Amino acid sequence: MLQGKTILLGVTGGIAAYKAAAVASRLTQAGADVRVVMTAAAAKFVAPLTFQAITRHRVVLDTFDEEDASVISHIDLADRADAVVVAPATANAVAKLALGLGDDMLSTTLLAHRGRTPVLVAPAMNVHMYANPVVQEHMETLRRRGTTFVEPGEGFLACGYTGKGRMAEPEEIVNALISALTPRRLMEGVRVLVTAGATMERIDPVRFLTNDSSGKMGFAVAEAARDAGASVTVVAGRTDVAPPRGVEVVRVESTQQMYDAVLSRFPEADIVVKAAAVADYRPVAVADRKLKKTEGADASLTLALERTPDILKALGERKGPRQVLIGFAAETHELEKHAMGKAAAKRADYIVANDVSRPGVGFGHDTNAVSVYTADGLVEDVPLQSKRAVAERILAIGFEEYRARTAPGSDET
């Protein structure tokens, strides 16, 4: 996929530098000619020999180490690169890049890069450092200049904190690079409607019923569709992460609100991906004041619940011959039975089912593993990988179906 491409990999001084070796390995396996530039701090975490063995090229550390007298190393590296990847990028590295500082081999090489080829940066740092306004301002400056950030993941960090700051997985970084180098505009002109996150059903002004959905899967689908050239609208409930840039975001809270927002936009959609985790029940009555605890022997509280509107079923009933409808099913057992049954009952073209009892799968995780079904059976098993990679595969299946339905001579045209 990267055959013939020269990739400059910059490695800076964080504990995540060990993961950069996997990035170099995956790039090499994909056919790239990988040239590694390390900072002195990075070499404290991973030996340069590691990268030399993987890439079969000498690793460059010193600005004044000019091996070839016919060229100036940092200029030559910058000129030859088809793309630049900085992974991991510390807060210091991000600041240098934003401010235009050049005090080591990597920063001078990045300064010499003329912006004609993609620059991808994968930050990795403490959660509070990442959230620091100065760091965010530097990142925003770089975005305006065309730098692409491969956002860090959330989880346990080497410093002992838990939060956003873990360097993106090597597979995710390589996929982002492939996307940047081979712009896929296959979905240009296609209108994609995505739902994401969890709906909330109010009990009273301070309490509600909801679920564990983070919105990561839905947002990954929206981001992948955007990068493929589609016009994307996301109807999002409660989410734990920010939505991707470059898409229309419609915020809702309850299932009824999501139902109204989705159905009003459905006629204009070509492909719909229902990734939101929608509440199946809501309180019959919502108290306008906070419910107080009762005292005494019988201190229980009984809530009367009713079914919420079935969004996927409503879409299936209204679906036109050219529209493609993809639903999700989070299951803990009998995955195939429930997925096929749901596809038939809701008249969905595909159901993306995942076993949320498996490690690393489903709600809150940065990874997912799914099985795609129609009412007639299994279409494809998608193994455990980043949610972005899973999203791309789901979209590919949906888009192939859409192209078949809209091709000249098809029954739907």
BELTADA-V686234 format. One line per field, one symbol per residue. burial: 1 if it has 9 or more other ideal C-beta (glycine too) atoms within 8 Angstrom, else 0. A space follows every 50 residues. Layout:
# BELTADA-V686234
burial = ???
This chain:
# BELTADA-V686234
burial = 01001111111111011011101111110111011111111110110101 11011010111000100000001111110110111111111011111100 01011111110110001111111111101101001111101110001111 01110010001011111111111111111110010010011111111111 11110000110011111111111111011101111111101011001001 01111111101110110011111111111011100010000000000000 00000001001111110000011111111110001101110110011111 11111101001110111111111100000001001111111111101110 1100110001001
